């Protein structure tokens, strides 16, 4: 069963929170203007998204298109290599 866009977005948000916590930043204590000033998302031509906190990449979200038209999304945190066992979301 394919994941909905809401589930994919929720997983991205969860990973971003985890990465911020690992950097010593408590996301629940951030003011909206702090997030706007420090969080960036770079979208590449292949639709890969690179999320950065204070210009440090913390999460990469890569689309994988399949012959049947489906797209899976691979998500890589700062410490992960491009390993085949990395979970994907459809």
N, C-alpha and C positions, 0 to 999 in steps of 0.2 A: 504494500500500500504506500502510495506516495505521500510525503509530508506536505502539509499546507505551507504557504508562504509565512503564515503566522508562527508555525512551529520552527521554521528555519530562522526567522527573525528572533524568536525567543532563545534559540540555541546560540546565535551570534551574541546576543545580549549577555547570556550566561557566561560565555567564554570571555567576553570583554571584562565583565565583573571579576572573574577569577584572575585574569591577567593583571588587572589593576591592583587587586589585593596582593598578588605576588610582588608587585612593585612597591608595596607599602602604602598604597592609596586606598582609602576606604570610600568606595563609590557612593554609599548612602550618605556620606557627609559632604559630598560635593554640591556646590551651588550650580544652578543651570549655566551661569556665565562662565564658571570654571571649566565645565565640560565643553562649552562652545569655544573657549579660548585654547584648550589643550588637546581635544580629540579631533582627529581628521580622518577622513576616509578617501583614499585615492582609488579611483576606478580606472582600470587600464582598458585598452581597446578590446581585449578578449573578455571583458567583464569581470576579471579578477578584481577583488576588492582588498585593499591593504588598509587596515585600521592602525592608526598611529596615535600614541599618547606622547605629547611633548616631542614630536618628531622621531620617536622610537617605535618601529614596527612592533605591534603586539599580537596581531591576528591577520592571517591571510585566508581569504575565502575564494576558492577557485571553482568555476563551473566546469562540469564535464558533460558534454553533449553526446547523446547516444543515437544510433541509427534509427531507433523507433521514435525519436523526437523528444524523449525525456531528458531531463537535466538532473544530474546529481551534484551536490555541493560538497566539496572537500574543505575542511577547516583545519588550519595549522596554526598552533600557538607559537610563541617565541622559541620554545625549547624543542619543538618537534621537527623532525626531518620529513621529507616527502616519502613516507613509508606506506606501502600498499595496505597495511592494516589500519590506517587512519580511518575513522568512521565517516561515512557519507550520509547526506540527507537528500531525499528526492522530493 
